[in-house]
Amino acid sequence: MNRKDEHLNLALDFHKEEKQSDFDNIDFIHNVFSEINMDSVDLKTNIAGYDLSHPFHINGMTGGSELTKKFNQKLAILARETNTLMGLGSLSIALRDESTQDSFKIARKENPNGIIFANLGADKTLEDAKKACEIIDADGIQIHVNVCQEIVMPEGERQFSGWLDNISKIVDGLGLPVLIKEVGFGMSKSAIKSLKEIGVTTIDVSGKGGTNFAKIENSRRTNYKYNFLENYGNSTVVSLLEAQEYVKNTDIIASGGIRNSMDIVKSLSLGAKSVAMAGRFLRLVNELEMEAAIEEVNNWKYQIKSIMTLLGAKNISELQNTDIILINNVREWAELRNIDVKKLANRKK
Ligand code: FNR
């Protein structure tokens, strides 16, 4: 089986049970007097220079084979019908093998006016990024940084020098928004600082807690297993805490293990401007007919509005002034990293 199909099938397999999450270590304070009406809640946000009608999107996943083409088609229809930004999977294969380009182009064909991001690894050049964007007439590109995945991947890359330089050239020369993302191992303060220093303004922390690429790649190994990396990485919540000093002047995106609308609202409240989901959208289009999938996504919008009403937040910026209480290991992490937990717990004016 080719690698793209294997990733897709393993991602679906490894998601059978709802897991415990660091999101369970964040509490809101119950707001007895909401004093706002649900129809006054505004879900609008803006990332990478694009206005979004709601604060979540489809993260980069797939393409490169017949099976993944079918998934890209479904995801693109869902994106079109729900007005959702969508990222495609790495187009590296489309640069090497023209015959695979259709599996990506299908997204643009189904959603000619939607916001669609291309995707490549940080080992790629500015020329590669330009070509990848041309193939799908992209509105921007996601560049993934995935050292841990490459390390565990049997046929993975072993040279990691020069990534920041590649990213810097792409940011300076592409002429389209560039979003840097992890793939489920999270980001630290210093990673975000390094990206900011080279002009990156949109960063998806993509933390641990959802699709687990250490596990996926490890299961593709026949020997020299990397079981000890299966729990490696920083959770999405921890990564958002790490990003605190940047949330005001950077488009921080939360992703990695987003299970439900409450996880979305908690991420937004920690400063994310949008919340991306990969595994969850993959399962949605795998399990439901299109009409039901569309209804489900529209229901998420309604649920987010409900939670914001409950918290008395009319928009995302007000949500970011809601008090949040960090408990257990998340609190310990914040304290050790000099992140002011008391300030987060007492933000409301
Ligand atoms: C991914 N992801 C991914 N990311 C990326 O930047 N380029 C890629 O090609 C892929 N490929 C891919 C395939 C499949 C099948 C899945 C499920 C995911 C990673 C994805 O964008 C995201 O960062 C992680 O999956 C964590 O989010 P979830 O799945 O926990 O919501």
Residues whose N, C-alpha, C, O or C-beta is under 5 A from the ligand:
A	BS01	FNR	H7 L8 A11 N59 G60 M61 T62 G89 S90 N119 H144 E182 V183 G184 S206 G210 T211 S255 G256 G257 I258 A276 M277 A278 G279 R280
